Amino acid sequence: MKVSTFMVAALLAVFAGQAGAQQAAAPQAAKQKRKAPDAAALAKRIPAAFPDFDHTPNIAYKKAGGQELQLDLLTPKGLKAEAAPVLVYIHGGGWGGGDRYRIVRPDIASVFTRCGKAGIIGATIEYRLTGANSSALDAAVDCKDALRFLVKNAKHYHLDPARIATIGGSAGGHLSLVTALGNPKDFPGDPALAGFDPPAIRCEVAHYPATDFTDKALAERFLGARAQMMFGGPAEQKADVIRLLSPVKLINKASPPVLCFHGDKDTTLTVENSRRLYAKGKEVGADIQYVEVKNGSHGFGSNGSPSVDEIVAKAAQFVIEHLTNK
């Protein structure tokens, strides 16, 4: 599915501008409580965006904190492989928002569409959002458990547990890095899924992620009042958690291949995050590639170079090369 630069820019503007649209309607909206998005309406976005896939929705992979966590699978139509590779999408939203239906973003959906043509199954997962009862560490554990569930049920869903990759943007880029780079032993989750970690993660793609919460200058806004939600307590008491959630501290020579994209004009998560991850990866001998998007904002925007179309093509090629090679 070819997506024009104009269409990509327009759709990305919709996602980035939702808050502005809500402000424009403030006089009326302020009079009534904002309704939560309708789950059924959200779910319809996926089959509409992926007509070339069979959609298996609402697969419960665990219960945690009184919540049933679900994932959806996208299987390329006509796929006959008994054990196909799988690319797992981890959504963004500041760790406290977003949902798995963000897979329909054009910069993500187009990657999955290209990968589907190469026989790769897609998965999009939800995780506990940060709040009074859960932290970003809980989110990371959930992401690990989602992969464990896929491994445990690989035969049922015709997946190859040895060919799994992750992709995400912003908070999802961070969580996809932690999922791929973090030692599973440091992220124990649902006992029913224990022992089902993937033999390895084949590769990981991160768009404009956070990478280092241990650096006070880089992560200052996460280490104050927000630390309780992010790390489960005051930053000075959660050094171990902060380290586990810092990809810069997790990457090593044995890490899966990483491809990272970041806009140099990003004001939400500064480009220094990806620059630092790339520098650390090269220092330790990891397999890491980094593409800095000139004039790119958080979400890349329409004026970046390389363009969103070019980013999509490079990301898909990277995933296909690593997942289709047995």
ZIRA-V58819 format. One record per residue. N is the residue number from 1. RES is the residue in one letter. SS is DSSP state (alpha for helix, beta for strand, coil for the rest). D_CENTER is the distance of its C-alpha to the mean C-alpha in whole Angstrom. Layout:
n,res,ss,d_center
N,RES,SS,D_CENTER
N,RES,SS,D_CENTER
//
This chain:
n,res,ss,d_center
1,M,coil,21
2,K,coil,22
3,V,coil,21
4,S,coil,23
5,T,alpha,23
6,F,alpha,24
7,M,alpha,22
8,V,alpha,19
9,A,alpha,20
10,A,alpha,22
11,L,alpha,19
12,L,alpha,17
13,A,alpha,20
14,V,alpha,19
15,F,alpha,16
16,A,alpha,17
17,G,coil,20
18,Q,alpha,20
19,A,alpha,21
20,G,alpha,24
21,A,alpha,25
22,Q,alpha,25
23,Q,alpha,28
24,A,alpha,30
25,A,coil,30
26,A,alpha,31
27,P,alpha,35
28,Q,alpha,34
29,A,alpha,31
30,A,coil,32
31,K,coil,35
32,Q,coil,33
33,K,coil,30
34,R,coil,26
35,K,coil,26
36,A,coil,22
37,P,coil,21
38,D,coil,22
39,A,alpha,20
40,A,alpha,22
41,A,alpha,22
42,L,alpha,18
43,A,alpha,18
44,K,alpha,20
45,R,alpha,18
46,I,alpha,16
47,P,alpha,20
48,A,alpha,21
49,A,alpha,18
50,F,coil,18
51,P,coil,22
52,D,coil,22
53,F,beta,20
54,D,beta,21
55,H,beta,19
56,T,beta,19
57,P,beta,18
58,N,beta,18
59,I,beta,18
60,A,beta,19
61,Y,beta,17
62,K,beta,19
63,K,beta,20
64,A,beta,20
65,G,coil,21
66,G,coil,23
67,Q,beta,20
68,E,beta,19
69,L,beta,16
70,Q,beta,15
71,L,beta,13
72,D,beta,14
73,L,beta,15
74,L,beta,16
75,T,beta,19
76,P,beta,21
77,K,coil,24
78,G,coil,27
79,L,coil,25
80,K,coil,27
81,A,coil,26
82,E,coil,26
83,A,coil,23
84,A,beta,20
85,P,beta,17
86,V,beta,14
87,L,beta,11
88,V,beta,8
89,Y,beta,5
90,I,beta,3
91,H,coil,4
92,G,coil,6
93,G,coil,10
94,G,coil,11
95,W,coil,11
96,G,coil,14
97,G,coil,13
98,G,coil,11
99,D,coil,10
100,R,alpha,9
101,Y,alpha,12
102,R,alpha,10
103,I,alpha,9
104,V,alpha,13
105,R,coil,12
106,P,alpha,14
107,D,alpha,12
108,I,alpha,10
109,A,alpha,12
110,S,alpha,15
111,V,alpha,13
112,F,alpha,13
113,T,alpha,16
114,R,alpha,18
115,C,alpha,16
116,G,alpha,18
117,K,alpha,21
118,A,coil,21
119,G,coil,21
120,I,coil,17
121,I,beta,16
122,G,beta,13
123,A,beta,11
124,T,beta,9
125,I,beta,9
126,E,coil,10
127,Y,coil,11
128,R,coil,13
129,L,coil,13
130,T,coil,15
131,G,coil,19
132,A,coil,22
133,N,coil,22
134,S,coil,18
135,S,coil,16
136,A,alpha,13
137,L,alpha,15
138,D,alpha,15
139,A,alpha,11
140,A,alpha,11
141,V,alpha,14
142,D,alpha,12
143,C,alpha,9
144,K,alpha,12
145,D,alpha,14
146,A,alpha,12
147,L,alpha,13
148,R,alpha,16
149,F,alpha,17
150,L,alpha,16
151,V,alpha,18
152,K,alpha,21
153,N,coil,21
154,A,alpha,21
155,K,alpha,24
156,H,alpha,24
157,Y,alpha,21
158,H,coil,23
159,L,beta,20
160,D,beta,20
161,P,beta,19
162,A,beta,20
163,R,beta,17
164,I,beta,14
165,A,beta,11
166,T,beta,7
167,I,beta,5
168,G,beta,2
169,G,beta,5
170,S,coil,8
171,A,alpha,7
172,G,alpha,3
173,G,alpha,5
174,H,alpha,7
175,L,alpha,6
176,S,alpha,5
177,L,alpha,8
178,V,alpha,10
179,T,alpha,9
180,A,alpha,11
181,L,alpha,13
182,G,coil,15
183,N,coil,18
184,P,alpha,17
185,K,alpha,21
186,D,alpha,19
187,F,coil,17
188,P,coil,20
189,G,coil,19
190,D,coil,21
191,P,alpha,24
192,A,alpha,24
193,L,alpha,21
194,A,coil,22
195,G,coil,23
196,F,coil,21
197,D,coil,18
198,P,coil,17
199,P,coil,20
200,A,coil,18
201,I,coil,14
202,R,coil,15
203,C,beta,13
204,E,beta,9
205,V,beta,8
206,A,beta,7
207,H,beta,8
208,Y,coil,11
209,P,coil,9
210,A,coil,12
211,T,coil,13
212,D,coil,17
213,F,coil,18
214,T,coil,21
215,D,coil,22
216,K,coil,24
217,A,coil,24
218,L,coil,21
219,A,coil,19
220,E,alpha,23
221,R,alpha,21
222,F,alpha,19
223,L,coil,22
224,G,coil,25
225,A,coil,25
226,R,coil,21
227,A,alpha,21
228,Q,alpha,22
229,M,alpha,19
230,M,alpha,17
231,F,alpha,19
232,G,coil,21
233,G,coil,24
234,P,coil,26
235,A,alpha,24
236,E,alpha,27
237,Q,alpha,27
238,K,coil,24
239,A,alpha,24
240,D,alpha,23
241,V,alpha,20
242,I,alpha,19
243,R,alpha,19
244,L,alpha,17
245,L,coil,14
246,S,coil,15
247,P,alpha,14
248,V,alpha,17
249,K,alpha,19
250,L,alpha,17
251,I,coil,17
252,N,coil,20
253,K,coil,22
254,A,coil,21
255,S,coil,17
256,P,coil,16
257,P,beta,16
258,V,beta,13
259,L,beta,13
260,C,beta,12
261,F,beta,13
262,H,beta,14
263,G,beta,17
264,D,coil,20
265,K,coil,21
266,D,coil,18
267,T,coil,19
268,T,coil,16
269,L,coil,15
270,T,coil,18
271,V,coil,17
272,E,alpha,19
273,N,alpha,16
274,S,alpha,15
275,R,alpha,19
276,R,alpha,19
277,L,alpha,17
278,Y,alpha,18
279,A,alpha,22
280,K,alpha,21
281,G,alpha,20
282,K,alpha,23
283,E,alpha,25
284,V,alpha,24
285,G,coil,24
286,A,coil,20
287,D,coil,19
288,I,beta,17
289,Q,beta,17
290,Y,beta,17
291,V,beta,17
292,E,beta,19
293,V,beta,19
294,K,beta,22
295,N,coil,23
296,G,coil,19
297,S,beta,18
298,H,coil,14
299,G,coil,13
300,F,beta,16
301,G,coil,18
302,S,coil,21
303,N,coil,23
304,G,coil,21
305,S,beta,22
306,P,coil,21
307,S,coil,20
308,V,alpha,17
309,D,alpha,19
310,E,alpha,19
311,I,alpha,16
312,V,alpha,15
313,A,alpha,18
314,K,alpha,17
315,A,alpha,13
316,A,alpha,15
317,Q,alpha,18
318,F,alpha,16
319,V,alpha,14
320,I,alpha,17
321,E,alpha,19
322,H,alpha,18
323,L,alpha,17
324,T,coil,21
325,N,coil,23
326,K,coil,24
//
